[in-house]
Amino acid sequence: MQTELSNTLGAEHAVFGFTPFPAVAAAITRAGGFGVLGAVRYTAPDELARDLDWMQEHTDGLPYGLDVVMPAKKVEGVSEADVEAMIPQGHRRFVTELLEKHQVPRLAQGEVPGWRITGWMEQVARTQLDVAFDYPIKLLANALGSPPPDVVQRAHDHGVLVAALAGSPRHARHHKAAGIDIVVAQGYEAGGHTGEIATMVLTPEIVAAVDPLPVLAAGGIGTGEQIAAGLALGAQGVWLGSIWLTTEEAELHSRRLTAKLLAAGPGDTVRSRALTGKPARQLRTEWTDAWDDPHGPGALPMPLQGLLVAEANSRIQRHEIEPLLGTPVGQIVGRMNSERSVRAVFDDLTRGFERAVDRINRIAGRA
């Protein structure tokens, strides 16, 4: 599964694995892929530095990257408190009533809510970059469009390639014009923020739109046969995220959530604004149903929604309230039916890729 891009980055396989867990990212890299650590959950620079130190110690000198969430346009003079003040009281009441309906306990006294989506705010992402460029990362990916021009230039000055996710050819052409090096064609099937065009349609359209830039196919990919399909469509690699959630190295810290993922089928996800305010594919739960109900108040725009539901999500996850318990995940969840090591997943991907190539060679009369 080698391509020009994987060779350029020094990876054995053109499999780029996005994950919020350092242990998973390092295992992906050690298995011959290219691990990409998601930085959005880090609110303090020293936390990111700690985990990048760990990555350095556990990647055997092999390449890895970092994924941030940074808007292309900067809003000056707006603090987190200013954003919090924009949240309507009616939406706060809706959250309170929903939690009371499901008897969700409060956090323990002194316990601080976890991830508050502050990583969506540019000033936080910039502090993450101040840390990241002290490490030998090979790739900087941005999940929210093209990063600001000065960030692209700064990455290039450090010899770091820049990737950006795109859900349409129009977005992809914008990335090319902004000096992006790699475009991730993220299809409708993907977990997390995703557009409305399916991967099979989107990938070749973006390949044509940004030629000669390399493209990674993403969305609904979790087998070697699907990797072969992505490369056949013109991609120079694949971007996998959901498939790692049920690996042994993942740190979900919730047996109930893991069990829900293992039991879910491809139809058990939904694109909902419930998590961040932008459409994001995730497990369908009573929480997403409540926010998508036309009789409810509806989700707020990003980043208001993320700030509004941060404490609620922490309480739901901390106490494992099963009807509300969910996570971003793609339609490939139907294939995630056992807990395996990252290495075992890679072995399956390699075998499936070889089967697909052999099948095509037989069809073409070359075997």
N, C-alpha and C positions, 0 to 999 in steps of 0.2 A: 504494500500500500504506500509506495513511495512516489512522490511527485517532485517537480522542480521546487515548489514552495517548501516541502518538508526537508528537502536537501539543503535549501538555503538556510533554514532555521536549525539544522542539525538534528532533526528528529528522524527516527527510523521509520515511523508510519505517519501518514498525513491525517492523523486523527487528533483533533483539538478538543480537549475535554474541559468544559467550563464547570466549576464547582465552587461553593462557598467554603469548602472544607480543605484545609492545608494537607491533611493526610491523604485525601483522595487525589488532589492535584499532584502531589509528589509521587504517588503510586502510578498515576497515569504516565508521568514523565519516565519513571523507572521502567514501565512496561513497554516503552518505545514510542509512546504518543507524545503529545505536547500539552502539559497541564497548564490550565489558566485559572488562577485564583480570583474569585469574585471579592471585590473590596468594599462593596456597598454597606456591609454590616459593621465595618470598622468605624467607630466614631472618634477614636483617639489614635493619634499617630503612633504612640508606643505600642498599642495592641497590634497594629499592622506590622511594625518593625519586629516585634516578637515572633510573629508567624512567618515573616519572610526569613528571619534568622533560622527558624526551624526548617523552612523549605531548602535553604542553602545546605543544611546539614544532611538532608534526606533525598536529594536529587542526584547525587553522585556526579556533580558537574555537568549534568544534562540540562537542556533548555526548558524554560518555563516562562509564563507571562502573567499579566495582571489585567483584570477587567474592572473598569470604573464606570460610574454613571455621571456624566457631565453634560449639561445643556450647552448647545453651541452659542447661545446668546446669554450674556451676563446681565443680571438685574442688580444694580448698585444699591447699597444702603438698606438692604432688607435682611433682618435677623430672623432667627427661628421664632422668637417671641412675636415678632410682627406677623409672621405667617400664622402662628397659632391663633392670634386675635381675629383672623379672618374666618374661623370656623363658626358656622351658625349654631346657636344654642339648640335649635330643633334637631340638628344632626347629633349633637351630644346626648340629647334625651333619647334619641332612637337607639344609640349604642347602649346606654344605661338600661333601657327597658329590655333590649334583646338579651343582655347578659343576665338580667334578673329572671327573665323567662326561663332560661336554661340553668339557673342557679349556679352561675359561675362564681366561685370564691374569689375574694380579693387577693392581691399579692400580700405576702407576709410583711409586717411592719419593717420598714427600712429596705425592703427589696425594690430595686430599681427596675422599671420596665426595660425589656431588651431593646432590640433593634427598633429605632424610631424613624427609619427612612431618612435620617439626616444626610446620608450619603447621596441623596438625590440633589442636595444643595451644593452649588458649585464651590463655595469656600471650603467645604469639607473634602470634596474630591481633590482640590488643589493641595491640601495638606497631605493627602494620601500620595500624591505624585511627588511631593517633596521627600517623602520616605522612599518611594519605589525606585527613584532614579539613583539611589545610593546602592542599589542591588543590581546584579547582572541580568535583569529581565530582558527577554528578546522580543517581547510583543506587548503592546498596550492596546487593549480593546475598549471601545466605548459602546455601551448598550443604549445610548440615548442620542443617536445621530452622530454627526461629525463633532469632535471636540473643537474648542476654540482654536483659531490659527496659531496662537502662541504656544499652545500645548503640543500641537502637531510638530511645530518647529523644534520645540524643546526635546521631544522624543527623538526626532531625527538627529539632533545634535549629539544625543547619547547613543546613536546607532541602533535605536529601537524602532521596529516597524509598528505602524498604527493600523488597527482594524476597526471597522464600524459595522454595526448591524443594519440591515435594510430589509424592509418588507415590501418594497415595490421598486421597479426599475427607475422611477423618478428619484426616489431616495438614493439609490445607488449612484446615479449620475451626479447627484449633489456631492456625495462622498468623493468621487473621483476628482471633481472640480476643487474640492477642499484639500487635495493632496494626500488623501488616505491611500495606504499601500495595499490593503486587503479588504474586500467586502464580504461580509457574512450574509448570505441570502437566507433569511429566516422565514420559513413558511408558516402557514396558518396552524399546522399541527404542533408547533413548538410549545414548550412550556414557558411561562413568563410572558413578557410583553411581546406581542406578535400581531401581524396584520391579517389581511383577509384573503391572501393569495396562497394557494397550496404549493408545497415545496417542488413537486414535479413540474409545475408551470413556472414558478418563480425562478428557479435556478438557471435554466437556459436563457431566460429573458435578461437576467442580471449579467450573466456571462457575456452576452452580446452587447449589453449596454455599457459595460466598463472595460471591455477589451482594450489593452492586453493585461489589465490588472488581474491578479489571481482572486478567485472566488471560493468561499467555503459554503457548502450546502448544509443547511440546518433545518430542523423541524421534522419530527416523526422518524428520525433515524436512530436505529439501535441494533442493527444486524449487519453482518458483513455484506450480505446481498444488497442492502440499502446503500452501503458505502460504495459498492461497485456501481450502483445506479447513479449516485451522485457524481462520481468521476466520469461516467459515460455521458452525463449531461453537460460536461465541460468544467466542472468544479475541480480545483486542485487540492481538495481535501474536504473533510466534514467537521462540523462543530456539534459536539454531543454534550447535552447537559443532564436531561432527566434520567438517563440510564444509570447514572452513578449514585442516585439517591438511595438505592437499596443495596449498595455494596457494603461489605463488612467494614470498610474504612470510614464510611459516612458517619457523621455525628448528629443524627437527628434527635437523639436523647428522648425518644418517645416510641415505645414499643407499639402503642396503639396506632400511631401515625404510620409506622413501618408496615403494620398489618393491613391498614387501609390501602396502602400503595400496592402491596403484594396481591391483594384481593381485587383491585380495580381492573376494569376492562377499558378498552379504548374509548368507549362512550361515556365514561364516568368523569370526564373533565368538562370545563365550561370556560369560555372567554368572559371574564367578568372584571368590572372596575372596582370590585370590593376591596382589593388589597392596596392599590396605589392611586386609583383614580384614572389610570389608563387601562385599556383592555389587556388583560393578562390571563393566559390559560392556567388553570389550577384545578385541583380536585373540586368537584361539585359537592357542596355541603349545605346545611341549613343556614349557615352564615352567608354564603354567596346567594342562595335563594332569597334571603331577606333583602339583600342590597339590590338584587335585580328585580324584585317585585315592583310592578308599576304603581302599586298603591303606597309604596314606601317613599322616603325622601330622595332616594337615588344617591349615588356616590358623588363626592366632591371632586374637582379637578386635582391633578398632581400639583404640589405635594400635600395639599390639605388633607386628602383622604388618608394618606399614609400616616400623617401625624395624628389624625383623629382616632384611628383604630390601633395605634401602636400598643397602648396599654392593654386594650381588650385582647389583642392577639397574644400578648405575653401571658395574660391570665388563662386564656384558652389552652395554650400550649403547656404552660406550667402545670395545670391541673388536668390536662388531657381530656377535655370535654368532647367526647367522641362525635356527637352530631355536628359540632362546629369546627372540628379539627381538620385542617387541610394544609396544602402547600402548593406552590407553583409546580406544575408538572405537565408534560406533553402527552399526546395521544399514544405515544410509545409505551405508556404505563401498562398497557395490556400485555406486553412482553416481559415486564419486570415482575416475575412471579416466583423468584427465589432470591435469597441473600447469597451473594457470591463475592469473592475478592475481586478487586480491580483487575488483577492478573488473569483471573478466570474469565472475566468479561472480555478482556483483550484476546484471549485464546479463542473464544467463540467468534469474535469479530474476524479474526484472521482466517479461521476455518470457513466461515461463511463467505468471505471475500474470495477465497480460493475456489470454493464450489461455484460461485457465480462466474468467475473468469473461465473455469473449465467448461461450464455450460455454454457460454458464448463462443468459446473456441470450437466446441463440437458443432454448434449451429453454423459457424462460419467455415466448417470443414478444415480447421487447422489442428484438429486433435484426432 
